[in-house]
Amino acid sequence: MSLVDPNGSNKVTFQSFVDFMTRETSDSDTSEQVLASFKILAADKPFILLEELRRELPPEQAEYCIARMPLYNGPDGVPGALDYTAFSTALYGESDL
């Protein structure tokens, strides 16, 4: 978090996230890198909310993710929670979605 939130505000701006991911994915993306990105956006929760995606991603990217992410079914989920792990692995052909 100190890399993407150097001021300690407990908020990550989209530009900080992009800068971090640009450094992290300079060669090519992997499912693990995409998963790590979503985990950051979700504040370490195992799911992400519609509001978080819409707040942190450009509109077209947020809507792409929302349309393709399955609902999160874990015991710690909340209504409307999305499963970014299933989505990330499906992007790279590591699971069926």
Biotite code that builds the C-alpha atoms (Angstrom):
import biotite.structure as struc

atoms = struc.array([
    struc.Atom([0.000, 0.000, 0.000], chain_id="A", res_id=1, res_name="MET", atom_name="CA", element="C"),
    struc.Atom([2.844, 2.402, 0.649], chain_id="A", res_id=2, res_name="SER", atom_name="CA", element="C"),
    struc.Atom([3.703, 2.299, -3.051], chain_id="A", res_id=3, res_name="LEU", atom_name="CA", element="C"),
    struc.Atom([0.202, 3.245, -4.223], chain_id="A", res_id=4, res_name="VAL", atom_name="CA", element="C"),
    struc.Atom([-0.778, 5.356, -1.210], chain_id="A", res_id=5, res_name="ASP", atom_name="CA", element="C"),
    struc.Atom([2.394, 7.224, -0.179], chain_id="A", res_id=6, res_name="PRO", atom_name="CA", element="C"),
    struc.Atom([0.388, 9.805, 1.820], chain_id="A", res_id=7, res_name="ASN", atom_name="CA", element="C"),
    struc.Atom([-1.291, 7.149, 3.962], chain_id="A", res_id=8, res_name="GLY", atom_name="CA", element="C"),
    struc.Atom([-4.794, 8.332, 3.096], chain_id="A", res_id=9, res_name="SER", atom_name="CA", element="C"),
    struc.Atom([-6.109, 4.748, 2.775], chain_id="A", res_id=10, res_name="ASN", atom_name="CA", element="C"),
    struc.Atom([-7.251, 5.582, -0.740], chain_id="A", res_id=11, res_name="LYS", atom_name="CA", element="C"),
    struc.Atom([-5.631, 4.630, -4.026], chain_id="A", res_id=12, res_name="VAL", atom_name="CA", element="C"),
    struc.Atom([-6.153, 6.955, -6.929], chain_id="A", res_id=13, res_name="THR", atom_name="CA", element="C"),
    struc.Atom([-6.607, 5.463, -10.340], chain_id="A", res_id=14, res_name="PHE", atom_name="CA", element="C"),
    struc.Atom([-3.400, 7.155, -11.541], chain_id="A", res_id=15, res_name="GLN", atom_name="CA", element="C"),
    struc.Atom([-1.408, 5.663, -8.647], chain_id="A", res_id=16, res_name="SER", atom_name="CA", element="C"),
    struc.Atom([-2.860, 2.274, -9.461], chain_id="A", res_id=17, res_name="PHE", atom_name="CA", element="C"),
    struc.Atom([-1.984, 2.659, -13.159], chain_id="A", res_id=18, res_name="VAL", atom_name="CA", element="C"),
    struc.Atom([1.558, 3.776, -12.317], chain_id="A", res_id=19, res_name="ASP", atom_name="CA", element="C"),
    struc.Atom([2.016, 0.822, -9.974], chain_id="A", res_id=20, res_name="PHE", atom_name="CA", element="C"),
    struc.Atom([0.650, -1.672, -12.469], chain_id="A", res_id=21, res_name="MET", atom_name="CA", element="C"),
    struc.Atom([2.762, -0.197, -15.265], chain_id="A", res_id=22, res_name="THR", atom_name="CA", element="C"),
    struc.Atom([5.859, -0.848, -13.179], chain_id="A", res_id=23, res_name="ARG", atom_name="CA", element="C"),
    struc.Atom([4.666, -4.307, -12.185], chain_id="A", res_id=24, res_name="GLU", atom_name="CA", element="C"),
    struc.Atom([3.634, -5.448, -15.642], chain_id="A", res_id=25, res_name="THR", atom_name="CA", element="C"),
    struc.Atom([6.349, -3.956, -17.798], chain_id="A", res_id=26, res_name="SER", atom_name="CA", element="C"),
    struc.Atom([6.858, -7.220, -19.717], chain_id="A", res_id=27, res_name="ASP", atom_name="CA", element="C"),
    struc.Atom([3.408, -8.811, -19.886], chain_id="A", res_id=28, res_name="SER", atom_name="CA", element="C"),
    struc.Atom([0.396, -9.417, -17.721], chain_id="A", res_id=29, res_name="ASP", atom_name="CA", element="C"),
    struc.Atom([-0.209, -12.725, -16.025], chain_id="A", res_id=30, res_name="THR", atom_name="CA", element="C"),
    struc.Atom([-3.303, -13.891, -14.204], chain_id="A", res_id=31, res_name="SER", atom_name="CA", element="C"),
    struc.Atom([-1.405, -13.456, -10.937], chain_id="A", res_id=32, res_name="GLU", atom_name="CA", element="C"),
    struc.Atom([-0.640, -9.826, -11.754], chain_id="A", res_id=33, res_name="GLN", atom_name="CA", element="C"),
    struc.Atom([-4.238, -9.085, -12.717], chain_id="A", res_id=34, res_name="VAL", atom_name="CA", element="C"),
    struc.Atom([-5.419, -10.836, -9.555], chain_id="A", res_id=35, res_name="LEU", atom_name="CA", element="C"),
    struc.Atom([-3.004, -8.761, -7.459], chain_id="A", res_id=36, res_name="ALA", atom_name="CA", element="C"),
    struc.Atom([-4.340, -5.599, -9.104], chain_id="A", res_id=37, res_name="SER", atom_name="CA", element="C"),
    struc.Atom([-7.929, -6.448, -8.248], chain_id="A", res_id=38, res_name="PHE", atom_name="CA", element="C"),
    struc.Atom([-6.903, -7.358, -4.709], chain_id="A", res_id=39, res_name="LYS", atom_name="CA", element="C"),
    struc.Atom([-5.435, -3.878, -4.311], chain_id="A", res_id=40, res_name="ILE", atom_name="CA", element="C"),
    struc.Atom([-8.582, -2.247, -5.692], chain_id="A", res_id=41, res_name="LEU", atom_name="CA", element="C"),
    struc.Atom([-10.701, -4.392, -3.372], chain_id="A", res_id=42, res_name="ALA", atom_name="CA", element="C"),
    struc.Atom([-8.638, -3.413, -0.301], chain_id="A", res_id=43, res_name="ALA", atom_name="CA", element="C"),
    struc.Atom([-7.540, -7.049, 0.232], chain_id="A", res_id=44, res_name="ASP", atom_name="CA", element="C"),
    struc.Atom([-11.103, -8.390, 0.271], chain_id="A", res_id=45, res_name="LYS", atom_name="CA", element="C"),
    struc.Atom([-11.653, -11.657, -1.662], chain_id="A", res_id=46, res_name="PRO", atom_name="CA", element="C"),
    struc.Atom([-14.357, -9.888, -3.693], chain_id="A", res_id=47, res_name="PHE", atom_name="CA", element="C"),
    struc.Atom([-14.889, -6.501, -5.299], chain_id="A", res_id=48, res_name="ILE", atom_name="CA", element="C"),
    struc.Atom([-17.970, -4.312, -5.382], chain_id="A", res_id=49, res_name="LEU", atom_name="CA", element="C"),
    struc.Atom([-19.556, -2.563, -8.359], chain_id="A", res_id=50, res_name="LEU", atom_name="CA", element="C"),
    struc.Atom([-18.893, 0.805, -6.754], chain_id="A", res_id=51, res_name="GLU", atom_name="CA", element="C"),
    struc.Atom([-15.184, 0.043, -6.357], chain_id="A", res_id=52, res_name="GLU", atom_name="CA", element="C"),
    struc.Atom([-14.820, -0.941, -10.004], chain_id="A", res_id=53, res_name="LEU", atom_name="CA", element="C"),
    struc.Atom([-16.731, 2.115, -11.196], chain_id="A", res_id=54, res_name="ARG", atom_name="CA", element="C"),
    struc.Atom([-14.745, 4.419, -8.928], chain_id="A", res_id=55, res_name="ARG", atom_name="CA", element="C"),
    struc.Atom([-11.303, 3.076, -9.827], chain_id="A", res_id=56, res_name="GLU", atom_name="CA", element="C"),
    struc.Atom([-11.516, 2.078, -13.493], chain_id="A", res_id=57, res_name="LEU", atom_name="CA", element="C"),
    struc.Atom([-12.419, 4.009, -16.630], chain_id="A", res_id=58, res_name="PRO", atom_name="CA", element="C"),
    struc.Atom([-16.134, 3.497, -17.403], chain_id="A", res_id=59, res_name="PRO", atom_name="CA", element="C"),
    struc.Atom([-15.653, 1.098, -20.320], chain_id="A", res_id=60, res_name="GLU", atom_name="CA", element="C"),
    struc.Atom([-13.206, -1.074, -18.367], chain_id="A", res_id=61, res_name="GLN", atom_name="CA", element="C"),
    struc.Atom([-15.430, -1.120, -15.292], chain_id="A", res_id=62, res_name="ALA", atom_name="CA", element="C"),
    struc.Atom([-18.485, -2.135, -17.295], chain_id="A", res_id=63, res_name="GLU", atom_name="CA", element="C"),
    struc.Atom([-16.486, -4.836, -19.127], chain_id="A", res_id=64, res_name="TYR", atom_name="CA", element="C"),
    struc.Atom([-15.461, -6.354, -15.791], chain_id="A", res_id=65, res_name="CYS", atom_name="CA", element="C"),
    struc.Atom([-18.926, -6.025, -14.258], chain_id="A", res_id=66, res_name="ILE", atom_name="CA", element="C"),
    struc.Atom([-20.547, -7.748, -17.233], chain_id="A", res_id=67, res_name="ALA", atom_name="CA", element="C"),
    struc.Atom([-18.154, -10.704, -17.020], chain_id="A", res_id=68, res_name="ARG", atom_name="CA", element="C"),
    struc.Atom([-17.442, -11.207, -13.319], chain_id="A", res_id=69, res_name="MET", atom_name="CA", element="C"),
    struc.Atom([-19.519, -13.873, -11.603], chain_id="A", res_id=70, res_name="PRO", atom_name="CA", element="C"),
    struc.Atom([-21.075, -13.182, -8.225], chain_id="A", res_id=71, res_name="LEU", atom_name="CA", element="C"),
    struc.Atom([-18.849, -14.000, -5.266], chain_id="A", res_id=72, res_name="TYR", atom_name="CA", element="C"),
    struc.Atom([-20.232, -16.943, -3.272], chain_id="A", res_id=73, res_name="ASN", atom_name="CA", element="C"),
    struc.Atom([-17.876, -16.997, -0.295], chain_id="A", res_id=74, res_name="GLY", atom_name="CA", element="C"),
    struc.Atom([-19.151, -16.947, 3.280], chain_id="A", res_id=75, res_name="PRO", atom_name="CA", element="C"),
    struc.Atom([-17.751, -13.456, 3.821], chain_id="A", res_id=76, res_name="ASP", atom_name="CA", element="C"),
    struc.Atom([-19.462, -11.962, 0.763], chain_id="A", res_id=77, res_name="GLY", atom_name="CA", element="C"),
    struc.Atom([-21.980, -9.151, 0.713], chain_id="A", res_id=78, res_name="VAL", atom_name="CA", element="C"),
    struc.Atom([-24.891, -8.618, -1.696], chain_id="A", res_id=79, res_name="PRO", atom_name="CA", element="C"),
    struc.Atom([-23.608, -7.749, -5.154], chain_id="A", res_id=80, res_name="GLY", atom_name="CA", element="C"),
    struc.Atom([-20.008, -8.831, -4.446], chain_id="A", res_id=81, res_name="ALA", atom_name="CA", element="C"),
    struc.Atom([-18.126, -9.945, -7.565], chain_id="A", res_id=82, res_name="LEU", atom_name="CA", element="C"),
    struc.Atom([-15.552, -12.740, -7.853], chain_id="A", res_id=83, res_name="ASP", atom_name="CA", element="C"),
    struc.Atom([-12.417, -11.137, -9.289], chain_id="A", res_id=84, res_name="TYR", atom_name="CA", element="C"),
    struc.Atom([-10.401, -14.349, -8.801], chain_id="A", res_id=85, res_name="THR", atom_name="CA", element="C"),
    struc.Atom([-12.624, -16.372, -11.142], chain_id="A", res_id=86, res_name="ALA", atom_name="CA", element="C"),
    struc.Atom([-12.604, -13.493, -13.624], chain_id="A", res_id=87, res_name="PHE", atom_name="CA", element="C"),
    struc.Atom([-8.805, -13.118, -13.552], chain_id="A", res_id=88, res_name="SER", atom_name="CA", element="C"),
    struc.Atom([-8.099, -16.799, -14.091], chain_id="A", res_id=89, res_name="THR", atom_name="CA", element="C"),
    struc.Atom([-10.722, -17.023, -16.858], chain_id="A", res_id=90, res_name="ALA", atom_name="CA", element="C"),
    struc.Atom([-9.018, -14.159, -18.711], chain_id="A", res_id=91, res_name="LEU", atom_name="CA", element="C"),
    struc.Atom([-5.946, -16.347, -19.119], chain_id="A", res_id=92, res_name="TYR", atom_name="CA", element="C"),
    struc.Atom([-7.746, -19.580, -19.880], chain_id="A", res_id=93, res_name="GLY", atom_name="CA", element="C"),
    struc.Atom([-6.963, -21.051, -16.479], chain_id="A", res_id=94, res_name="GLU", atom_name="CA", element="C"),
    struc.Atom([-10.615, -21.682, -15.656], chain_id="A", res_id=95, res_name="SER", atom_name="CA", element="C"),
    struc.Atom([-13.987, -21.819, -17.346], chain_id="A", res_id=96, res_name="ASP", atom_name="CA", element="C"),
    struc.Atom([-16.270, -18.885, -16.769], chain_id="A", res_id=97, res_name="LEU", atom_name="CA", element="C"),
])
